[in-house]
Amino acid sequence: MDFEEQLTTGLEGIVVVMGIGNPLRGDDAAGSLAARRIVGSPGVCVIDAQDVPEDCLLRVVNAHPDTIVLIDSVDLGSAPGAVAFLDRDQVAEYWPSTHRMPLSLLMGILEQETHARVIGIGIQPAHTEFLRPLSSAVAASIAHLADILNGALARGRTAAWGVTAGSSEREVPA
């Protein structure tokens, strides 16, 4: 199963997409920038948490999600722009983080408080130095990931909300 299929099959019910990253640290902004490219729709909550995801915990919990997607820049030891799924145990291996709250701790809190499926997506940075611009490899990965997520969310929302092609009306499922 490829990345797109794995992601598409993992998005169920109410979905929260949280982008994490410091917009002043080059490629560390990847998650934040990806979130800005995700289209919100009924059943989808998009949060640009920047470098303080802990400030958004209550908003996530109050959304009563079934699935939470966290997108962050993570040193995977791969080529810049590489994208990978990460579970909480894997994320703990990628310490230190540029954020105040480690991603593994955030994932654990969200799992405990929401009982939702938490999907971590890491994007390999080329650099995370202060005031550096976004690298072209990470920019391309952000665009591709956003396209995949938008497509998966649109397909999921279409099925869940009874939307047909060309229709702008949504039927709330019973």
C-alpha positions, 0 to 999 in steps of 0.5 A: 500500500502506498503513502496515499492509500495508507493516508486515505484509508486512515482518515475516518469520521471527524478529522482534525489536521494540525500543522506544527512548525516555527515559521521563522526556522526555514523547513521547520515551518513545513507542518504549519505551511501544509496546514495552511494549504488544507481545505476545511469542510464539514467534518474537518478541522484544520489548525495551524498550531505553529510552534505551540501545539500545546496551546491548541489541545482544548480546540482539538479535544472540543472537536471530538475527532475520530482521526487526528493528523499531526504534520511536523518537520522531523529529522528522519535521516532521509533526503530533504522533503522525504515524508513518512508516517510516524507512530508515537514510539518512532517520534520519541526517537527523533528527539530533540524537537524545535518545539516546547512540547515533544511530538510524542508527548502531544500524540500521547495526550491527544490519544488519551483525551480524545480516544482518536486515531492519531497519525503523525506525518514527518517531513524531512527538513533540509535546514531549520536555522533561524530566518532561513527560507523554505527549501525547494525540496520541502516546499514541493513535499508540502504541496504534494502532501496537501494535494493528497490530504485535500483529495482524501478529505474531499473523497471522505467528506463526499461519502460521509456527507452525501455530496454528489459531483456538482452539488454544494449541498450536504446531507448530515448523516443520521 
